[in-house]
């Protein structure tokens, strides 16, 4: 909960500083972070299943 509040505050600050473009950049950053997390989890799953066989 605390982290989400901090991220929301940072997003608002960035949008305030850079205008609409800043919001688009921030959305892109979140998108990239989400896909990186997903990629790591998938890689981890593959490693685990490889270890079983």
Residue pairs with C-beta under 8 A, 6 or more apart in sequence:
11 23
11 26
14 22
14 23
14 25
14 26
15 22
15 23
15 26
16 22
18 25
